[in-house]
Amino acid sequence: MPHDVALIATIAIGFALAFIFGFIANRLGLPPLVGYLVAGVVVGPSTPGFVADSAMAGQLAESASCFSCSVSACISQSPI
């Protein structure tokens, strides 16, 4: 079985940068969401440095949106 670490590297770097920038934003008195957005800009294709595989990132984004829609549908159906 061949091992391809591009997917794991993309997820790990995205989470690490989101954690770092979220922590920095929180220390500055801003919501962590601002840090998460900055991390997305840093990893994005419009900046120099590490650029994630755009095809794989698109697939991950679609999967995440489908997951969040299904979770929100399950939550809205639960009798809380």
Backbone as CSV, one residue per row, in Angstrom:
resi,resn,N_x,N_y,N_z,CA_x,CA_y,CA_z,C_x,C_y,C_z
1,MET,0.841,-1.162,0.000,0.000,0.000,0.000,0.898,1.240,0.000
2,PRO,0.779,2.108,-1.016,1.614,3.318,-1.057,1.133,4.341,-0.024
3,HIS,2.082,5.052,0.536,1.766,6.062,1.546,1.933,7.447,0.934
4,ASP,0.876,8.204,0.959,0.912,9.570,0.468,0.557,10.472,1.638
5,VAL,1.482,11.330,2.011,1.278,12.157,3.201,0.758,13.551,2.875
6,ALA,0.408,13.823,1.626,-0.044,15.163,1.266,-1.333,15.533,1.995
7,LEU,-2.261,14.612,2.092,-3.520,14.890,2.779,-3.282,15.154,4.261
8,ILE,-2.502,14.300,4.892,-2.225,14.468,6.319,-1.442,15.747,6.566
9,ALA,-0.489,16.057,5.692,0.293,17.284,5.853,-0.585,18.519,5.698
10,THR,-1.492,18.514,4.754,-2.393,19.651,4.556,-3.278,19.869,5.775
11,ILE,-3.839,18.798,6.300,-4.699,18.915,7.478,-3.890,19.351,8.696
12,ALA,-2.722,18.746,8.901,-1.902,19.068,10.073,-1.412,20.510,10.042
13,ILE,-0.948,20.971,8.907,-0.458,22.347,8.806,-1.614,23.330,8.967
14,GLY,-2.758,23.017,8.396,-3.928,23.882,8.559,-4.355,24.003,10.010
15,PHE,-4.413,22.869,10.723,-4.784,22.910,12.134,-3.734,23.631,12.973
16,ALA,-2.456,23.386,12.683,-1.393,24.029,13.454,-1.413,25.544,13.274
17,LEU,-1.548,26.003,12.034,-1.594,27.444,11.807,-2.858,28.066,12.389
18,ALA,-3.975,27.359,12.298,-5.212,27.875,12.878,-5.076,27.996,14.395
19,PHE,-4.435,27.022,15.014,-4.224,27.074,16.465,-3.318,28.243,16.839
20,ILE,-2.218,28.399,16.114,-1.255,29.458,16.426,-1.878,30.840,16.234
21,PHE,-2.484,31.065,15.073,-3.070,32.372,14.809,-4.306,32.633,15.667
22,GLY,-5.054,31.592,15.997,-6.185,31.755,16.906,-5.732,32.151,18.300
23,PHE,-4.631,31.559,18.753,-4.065,31.902,20.053,-3.568,33.345,20.064
24,ILE,-2.885,33.742,18.995,-2.389,35.116,18.897,-3.547,36.118,18.882
25,ALA,-4.575,35.820,18.120,-5.729,36.713,18.066,-6.398,36.815,19.435
26,ASN,-6.499,35.709,20.131,-7.106,35.712,21.453,-6.277,36.545,22.433
27,ARG,-4.958,36.452,22.348,-4.083,37.245,23.215,-4.193,38.735,22.906
28,LEU,-4.525,39.076,21.662,-4.693,40.470,21.276,-6.092,41.005,21.598
29,GLY,-6.935,40.149,22.159,-8.289,40.564,22.515,-9.287,40.432,21.383
30,LEU,-8.903,39.761,20.313,-9.796,39.530,19.181,-10.382,38.128,19.287
31,PRO,-11.491,37.876,18.615,-12.029,36.511,18.607,-11.070,35.559,17.875
32,PRO,-10.970,34.318,18.325,-10.095,33.362,17.642,-10.444,33.155,16.176
33,LEU,-11.692,33.416,15.810,-12.099,33.279,14.413,-11.263,34.167,13.498
34,VAL,-10.855,35.329,13.976,-9.994,36.215,13.194,-8.664,35.526,12.906
35,GLY,-8.117,34.852,13.890,-6.880,34.111,13.695,-7.043,32.964,12.718
36,TYR,-8.187,32.296,12.770,-8.444,31.205,11.838,-8.499,31.728,10.405
37,LEU,-9.126,32.883,10.230,-9.200,33.477,8.891,-7.814,33.886,8.395
38,VAL,-6.999,34.441,9.278,-5.634,34.820,8.891,-4.836,33.577,8.510
39,ALA,-5.012,32.487,9.236,-4.322,31.242,8.889,-4.741,30.759,7.510
40,GLY,-6.005,30.900,7.169,-6.470,30.519,5.841,-5.859,31.363,4.749
41,VAL,-5.665,32.644,5.036,-5.034,33.521,4.051,-3.563,33.169,3.886
42,VAL,-2.893,32.840,4.997,-1.471,32.495,4.931,-1.258,31.229,4.117
43,VAL,-2.111,30.247,4.285,-1.952,28.978,3.569,-2.498,29.069,2.149
44,GLY,-3.310,30.071,1.879,-3.976,30.188,0.579,-3.021,30.395,-0.585
45,PRO,-3.533,30.262,-1.783,-2.696,30.321,-2.984,-2.233,31.728,-3.355
46,SER,-2.756,32.765,-2.706,-2.373,34.126,-3.088,-1.174,34.655,-2.324
47,THR,-0.606,33.863,-1.429,0.551,34.292,-0.653,1.735,33.378,-0.920
48,PRO,2.955,33.892,-0.801,4.130,33.030,-0.983,4.306,32.113,0.223
49,GLY,5.082,31.081,0.036,5.320,30.135,1.119,4.591,28.836,0.865
50,PHE,4.185,28.179,1.949,3.479,26.908,1.831,2.126,27.134,1.181
51,VAL,1.869,26.402,0.119,0.571,26.439,-0.551,0.054,25.016,-0.617
52,ALA,-1.118,24.809,-0.062,-1.711,23.478,-0.064,-2.130,23.099,-1.473
53,ASP,-2.244,21.822,-1.708,-2.736,21.316,-2.989,-4.162,21.809,-3.170
54,SER,-4.384,22.647,-4.169,-5.685,23.306,-4.311,-6.805,22.318,-4.622
55,ALA,-6.528,21.284,-5.385,-7.570,20.300,-5.694,-7.984,19.544,-4.432
56,MET,-6.991,19.154,-3.644,-7.286,18.430,-2.416,-7.961,19.356,-1.396
57,ALA,-7.536,20.604,-1.335,-8.154,21.547,-0.405,-9.615,21.790,-0.775
58,GLY,-9.908,21.839,-2.053,-11.295,21.988,-2.482,-12.145,20.802,-2.083
59,GLN,-11.586,19.613,-2.225,-12.318,18.414,-1.823,-12.540,18.391,-0.315
60,LEU,-11.532,18.818,0.449,-11.685,18.872,1.895,-12.750,19.894,2.288
61,ALA,-12.780,21.021,1.602,-13.781,22.049,1.904,-15.189,21.542,1.614
62,GLU,-15.363,20.828,0.504,-16.674,20.273,0.189,-17.088,19.224,1.213
63,SER,-16.140,18.397,1.616,-16.446,17.380,2.622,-16.822,18.024,3.946
64,ALA,-16.105,19.076,4.323,-16.397,19.761,5.589,-17.759,20.434,5.551
65,SER,-18.111,21.020,4.418,-19.426,21.667,4.343,-20.546,20.632,4.388
66,CYS,-20.360,19.494,3.735,-21.368,18.426,3.806,-21.497,17.900,5.232
67,PHE,-20.362,17.746,5.908,-20.377,17.267,7.289,-21.092,18.255,8.197
68,SER,-20.788,19.550,8.048,-21.417,20.541,8.923,-22.922,20.648,8.648
69,CYS,-23.315,20.506,7.388,-24.755,20.532,7.086,-25.469,19.339,7.697
70,SER,-24.858,18.177,7.643,-25.504,17.001,8.202,-25.549,17.076,9.732
71,VAL,-24.506,17.613,10.350,-24.511,17.757,11.797,-25.573,18.763,12.230
72,SER,-25.668,19.877,11.512,-26.686,20.865,11.887,-28.092,20.326,11.662
73,ALA,-28.276,19.493,10.653,-29.585,18.875,10.447,-29.922,17.915,11.581
74,CYS,-28.943,17.156,12.047,-29.177,16.236,13.167,-29.466,16.996,14.448
75,ILE,-28.758,18.111,14.649,-28.989,18.892,15.870,-30.362,19.533,15.852
76,SER,-30.773,20.003,14.686,-32.084,20.661,14.627,-33.223,19.664,14.792
77,GLN,-32.992,18.393,14.556,-34.028,17.369,14.719,-34.069,16.798,16.116
78,SER,-33.031,17.042,16.926,-32.984,16.444,18.263,-33.840,17.258,19.226
79,PRO,-34.548,16.590,20.113,-35.410,17.298,21.095,-34.587,17.764,22.295
80,ILE,-33.986,18.912,22.181,-33.165,19.429,23.298,-33.980,20.392,24.110
